[in-house]
Amino acid sequence: MQIIDSDKLPGLVKPGSKIYVHGVPSTPLHILKIIADNSEKNSPLSLYHEEISGKEPYFRPGQSKYLHDYSLFIGKNFRSAYAEGTTRYLPIFLSDIPKFIENTLKPDIALISVTPADKHGLHSLGASVIAVKSAIRVAPLVIAQINGSIPRTFGDSTVSDNFIDYAIEMKEPLHEEQRTMLTKQEIQIGVNIADLVPDGATLQAGIGAIPDAVMKSLVGRKDLGIHTEMFSEGMLDLIESGSVTNMKKDLDVGHAVATFAKGSRRLYDYLNDNPMVMMKSVDYTNDTSIIRKQKNMVSINSAVAVDLTGQVCAESIGDRMISGVGGQMDFVRGSALSFGGKSIIAVTSRTKSGKPKIVSSLLPGSGITTTRNHVQCVVTEYGAVNLHGMDLCERARKLISIAHPDDRDKLIKDAIKMYPGFLPG
């Protein structure tokens, strides 16, 4: 590994390079901005990444003619960029990204963030592993930003100097996710889901108010475990409550397992030098053959809308992308195959603007994140229903029963038209 000054970086990038970028809180923002600012000289460049941290994209409006940006998952900060056409969405299961990198993308450059070396000469990838190891393995050129703000984590996150070609030393703060105040509807959803989670269960959940509400409602449970794609602040609260021991897990006993983390500095400080949390590659965390081996595996995911047959859209509002397929299906399927396991889709019955989330039909162009063939439990503030093994009429009746009361009459009228034999329950 050779340490270089920032002004030497543009000269390392050849015109037409395909570049994979380390994402979420470990995004090498300093390096990324330099490459973006100099991309016209090396046009066209192609950047591939999962969610990128920061308040806004690193590229400027109009730059897309020589900087082609591809999002494998669209974070909130990239929604406007997608709408403007300055980033493009590449739909892919999170678990498939390592294989995509190694067999299809084959990047010319991997941009990564790492901690300073420890006494053994090893760096850490910090709070995000996902598919970085695959990019490091296949990219001919690996450039690292050594950032002292990154937490030192364990699992698949260690990298030796031998795998890094050039490095720039630049300490900069990690982007932090702020938590929101829970609404009474979200709190009730948390209570409804907690009733479905037994002692000794292993949990997967995403970020946001509903997962936070679930973690809050699970305080008091015994011997819970964590095997998830994202380690959240709500999970940290649950660990500190004493409800998580990870001792009833069938794999990685005694350890919480994740592939990335998002939260505040408090969360990153907790991860730092903490061997209880293992940051693993996503083709391990999200592998259905691994997930199913955890008995009583419970996955908790949210959605934009659920139609009366159980189709789940969690990635778009109609054809307007707002996130991505991510790992929802990985955990929905893996949890369903687990002995005693279950998958849960959780939504408030209405959006903040009052639009229904339990709908007769999804908007045209909506991405089907979880098919009706895979869906099991759906939960709103009005209750929980299990759709597995139910015909279309039964599914519609059950979902209408947990829709907002003011939406039920219309849903019943639509169901009578759409499903022969439907009778209101």
Residue pairs with C-beta under 8 A, 6 or more apart in sequence:
1 144
1 161
1 162
1 164
1 165
1 166
1 167
2 165
2 166
2 167
3 166
3 167
3 168
3 169
4 166
4 167
4 168
5 168
6 30
6 34
6 168
6 170
8 166
9 31
9 34
9 35
9 143
9 166
9 168
10 34
10 35
10 38
10 41
10 42
12 109
12 141
12 143
12 166
13 19
13 35
13 38
13 42
13 45
13 109
14 42
14 108
15 41
15 42
15 43
15 44
15 45
16 42
16 44
16 45
17 42
17 45
17 46
17 108
17 109
18 46
18 48
18 105
18 106
18 107
18 108
18 109
19 35
19 45
19 46
19 47
19 48
19 107
19 108
19 109
19 110
19 111
20 48
20 49
20 101
20 105
20 107
20 109
20 110
20 111
20 131
20 135
20 139
21 27
21 28
21 32
21 47
21 48
21 49
21 52
21 111
22 28
22 49
22 110
22 111
22 112
22 113
22 125
22 128
22 132
22 135
23 49
23 50
23 51
23 52
23 53
23 128
23 130
23 260
24 50
24 51
24 52
24 53
24 127
24 128
24 130
24 260
24 261
24 262
25 53
25 126
25 127
25 128
25 150
25 174
25 175
25 260
25 261
25 262
25 268
26 53
26 112
26 113
26 125
26 126
26 127
26 128
26 132
26 150
26 174
26 260
27 49
27 52
27 53
27 54
27 113
27 175
28 111
28 112
28 113
28 144
28 145
28 147
29 53
29 54
29 58
29 145
29 172
30 145
30 168
30 170
30 172
31 111
31 143
31 145
31 168
31 170
32 52
32 58
32 111
33 58
35 45
35 47
35 111
36 58
36 59
36 60
36 63
36 67
39 45
39 59
39 63
39 66
39 67
40 63
40 66
43 65
43 66
43 67
44 65
44 66
44 67
44 68
45 66
45 67
45 68
46 68
46 69
46 70
47 67
47 68
47 69
47 70
48 70
48 72
48 90
48 105
48 107
49 69
49 70
49 71
49 72
50 71
50 72
50 73
50 94
50 97
50 130
50 131
51 71
51 73
51 74
51 75
51 78
52 58
52 71
52 75
52 77
52 78
53 75
53 174
53 175
54 77
54 175
55 77
55 175
56 77
57 69
57 77
57 78
57 81
57 86
57 87
59 67
59 69
59 81
59 86
61 84
61 86
63 86
64 85
64 86
68 88
69 81
69 86
69 87
69 88
70 87
70 88
70 89
70 90
71 78
71 82
71 87
71 88
71 89
71 90
71 324
72 90
72 92
72 97
72 324
73 94
73 323
73 324
73 326
74 82
74 87
74 89
74 321
74 322
74 323
74 324
75 323
78 87
79 321
79 322
81 87
82 88
82 89
82 321
83 320
89 321
89 324
91 324
91 325
91 367
92 100
92 325
93 286
93 325
93 327
93 329
93 330
94 130
94 229
94 259
94 282
94 286
94 325
94 326
94 327
94 330
95 282
95 283
95 286
95 287
95 288
95 327
95 330
97 130
97 131
97 134
97 282
97 283
98 131
98 133
98 134
98 281
98 282
98 283
99 134
99 283
100 131
101 107
101 131
101 134
101 135
101 138
102 134
102 137
102 138
106 138
107 135
107 138
107 139
108 139
108 140
108 141
109 139
109 140
109 141
109 142
109 143
110 132
110 135
110 136
110 139
110 141
110 142
110 143
111 143
111 144
111 145
112 125
112 132
112 135
112 136
112 142
112 143
112 144
112 145
112 159
112 164
113 125
113 126
113 144
113 145
113 147
113 150
114 123
114 124
114 125
114 126
114 144
114 145
114 146
114 147
114 150
114 159
114 164
114 167
115 123
115 124
115 126
115 146
115 147
115 148
115 150
115 151
115 152
116 123
116 146
116 148
117 123
117 161
118 124
118 152
121 160
121 161
122 158
122 159
122 160
123 144
123 146
123 158
123 159
123 160
123 161
123 164
124 150
124 151
124 152
124 153
124 154
124 157
124 158
124 159
125 132
125 150
125 153
125 157
125 158
125 159
125 279
126 147
126 150
126 151
126 152
126 153
126 157
126 268
126 271
127 150
127 151
127 153
127 174
127 231
127 260
127 261
127 262
127 267
127 268
127 271
127 279
128 259
128 260
128 261
128 279
129 153
129 155
129 156
129 157
129 259
129 260
129 279
129 280
129 281
129 282
130 259
130 260
130 281
130 282
131 281
131 282
131 283
133 156
133 281
134 281
134 283
135 142
136 142
136 159
136 163
141 165
141 166
142 163
142 164
142 165
142 166
143 164
143 165
143 166
143 167
143 168
144 159
144 164
144 166
144 167
144 168
145 167
145 168
145 170
146 167
146 168
146 169
146 170
147 170
147 171
147 172
148 171
149 171
149 172
149 173
149 174
150 174
150 268
151 268
151 269
151 271
151 272
151 273
152 272
152 273
153 271
153 272
153 274
153 277
153 279
154 274
154 275
154 277
154 278
154 279
155 257
155 277
155 278
155 279
155 280
156 278
156 279
156 280
156 281
156 284
157 279
174 265
174 268
176 263
176 264
176 265
177 207
177 233
177 262
177 263
177 264
178 264
179 209
179 212
179 233
179 263
179 264
180 209
182 190
182 209
182 212
182 213
182 216
183 209
183 348
184 381
185 348
185 349
185 381
186 209
186 210
186 212
186 213
186 348
186 381
187 213
187 216
187 217
188 381
189 210
189 213
189 214
189 346
189 348
189 379
189 380
189 381
190 210
190 212
190 213
190 214
190 215
190 216
190 217
191 217
192 379
192 380
192 381
192 383
192 384
193 214
193 217
193 300
193 344
193 346
193 379
193 384
194 214
194 217
194 218
194 221
195 384
196 298
196 342
196 344
196 377
196 379
196 384
197 203
197 214
197 218
197 221
197 224
197 298
198 296
198 340
199 221
199 222
199 223
199 224
200 222
200 223
200 224
200 225
200 248
200 295
200 296
201 221
201 224
201 225
201 248
201 296
201 297
201 298
202 224
202 225
202 226
202 227
202 248
202 249
202 294
202 295
202 296
202 297
202 298
203 218
203 224
203 225
203 226
203 227
203 228
203 235
203 298
203 299
203 300
204 226
204 227
204 228
204 229
204 291
204 297
204 298
204 299
204 300
204 331
204 335
205 211
205 214
205 215
205 228
205 230
205 232
205 234
205 235
205 299
205 300
205 301
206 229
206 230
206 232
206 300
206 301
206 302
206 326
207 230
207 232
207 262
208 302
210 300
210 302
210 346
210 347
210 348
211 232
211 234
211 300
211 302
212 232
212 233
212 234
214 234
214 300
214 346
215 232
215 234
215 235
215 237
215 238
216 234
216 237
218 224
218 238
218 243
219 237
219 238
219 241
219 243
220 241
220 243
221 243
222 243
222 245
223 245
223 247
223 248
224 238
224 243
224 244
224 245
224 246
224 248
225 244
225 245
225 246
225 247
225 248
225 249
225 256
225 294
226 235
226 239
226 244
226 246
226 256
226 257
226 258
227 249
227 251
227 252
227 256
227 257
227 285
227 290
227 291
227 294
227 297
228 235
228 256
228 257
228 258
228 285
228 331
229 258
229 259
229 260
229 282
229 285
229 286
229 326
229 327
229 330
229 331
230 258
230 259
230 260
230 261
230 262
231 256
231 258
231 260
231 261
231 263
231 267
231 271
231 277
232 261
232 262
232 263
232 267
233 263
233 264
233 266
233 267
235 244
235 256
236 263
236 266
236 267
236 270
238 244
239 256
244 256
245 254
246 252
246 253
246 254
246 255
246 256
246 276
247 253
247 254
248 295
248 296
249 255
249 294
250 293
250 294
250 295
251 290
251 293
251 294
252 278
254 276
255 275
255 276
255 277
255 278
256 276
256 277
256 278
257 277
257 278
257 280
257 285
258 277
258 278
258 279
258 280
258 285
259 279
259 280
259 281
259 282
259 284
259 285
259 286
260 279
261 267
261 268
261 271
261 279
270 277
271 277
271 279
282 327
284 290
285 327
286 327
286 330
286 331
286 334
287 330
287 334
288 330
288 333
288 334
288 337
289 334
290 334
291 297
291 330
291 331
291 333
291 334
291 335
291 337
291 338
292 334
292 335
292 337
292 338
292 341
293 338
294 338
294 341
295 338
295 339
295 340
295 341
296 338
296 339
296 340
296 341
297 334
297 335
297 338
297 340
297 341
298 335
298 341
298 342
298 343
298 344
299 331
299 332
299 334
299 335
299 341
299 342
299 343
299 344
300 344
300 346
301 314
301 328
301 331
301 332
301 343
301 344
301 345
301 346
301 370
302 314
302 345
302 346
302 347
303 312
303 313
303 314
303 345
303 346
303 347
303 357
303 369
303 370
304 313
304 314
304 315
304 316
304 317
304 322
304 357
304 366
305 312
305 313
305 347
305 356
305 357
305 358
305 359
305 362
305 363
305 366
306 312
306 313
306 345
306 347
306 357
306 358
306 359
306 375
306 378
306 399
307 359
307 360
307 361
307 362
307 372
308 358
308 359
308 360
308 361
308 392
308 395
308 396
308 399
308 400
308 411
308 414
308 415
308 418
308 419
309 372
309 392
309 395
309 396
310 372
310 375
310 378
310 387
310 395
310 399
311 362
311 368
311 370
311 371
311 372
311 375
312 328
312 345
312 368
312 369
312 370
312 371
312 375
313 362
313 363
313 366
313 367
313 368
313 369
314 323
314 325
314 326
314 328
314 367
314 369
314 370
315 321
315 322
315 323
315 324
315 325
315 326
315 367
315 369
316 322
316 323
316 365
316 366
316 367
317 363
317 366
318 363
318 364
318 365
318 366
319 363
319 364
319 365
319 366
320 365
321 367
325 367
325 369
328 369
328 370
329 369
329 370
329 374
331 343
332 343
332 345
332 370
332 374
332 375
332 376
333 343
333 374
334 341
335 341
335 342
335 343
336 342
336 343
336 374
336 376
336 388
342 376
342 377
342 386
343 374
343 375
343 376
343 377
344 376
344 377
344 378
344 379
344 384
345 370
345 375
345 377
345 378
345 379
346 378
346 379
346 380
347 357
347 358
347 378
347 379
347 380
348 357
348 380
348 381
349 356
349 357
349 358
349 380
349 381
349 382
349 402
349 403
349 404
349 407
350 356
350 357
350 404
350 407
351 357
356 403
356 404
356 407
356 411
357 380
358 380
358 399
358 400
358 402
358 403
358 404
358 407
358 411
359 411
360 410
360 411
360 414
360 415
360 418
361 414
362 368
372 387
372 395
375 387
375 388
376 386
376 387
376 388
377 384
377 385
377 386
377 387
378 384
378 385
378 387
378 398
378 399
378 402
379 385
379 402
380 402
380 403
380 404
382 401
382 402
382 403
382 404
382 405
383 401
383 402
384 402
385 398
385 399
385 401
385 402
386 398
387 395
387 398
387 399
390 398
392 419
393 415
393 419
393 421
393 422
393 423
396 411
396 415
396 418
396 419
396 422
397 415
397 422
397 424
397 425
398 425
399 411
400 408
400 411
400 412
400 415
400 424
400 425
401 408
401 425
403 411
412 424
415 422
415 424
416 422
416 424
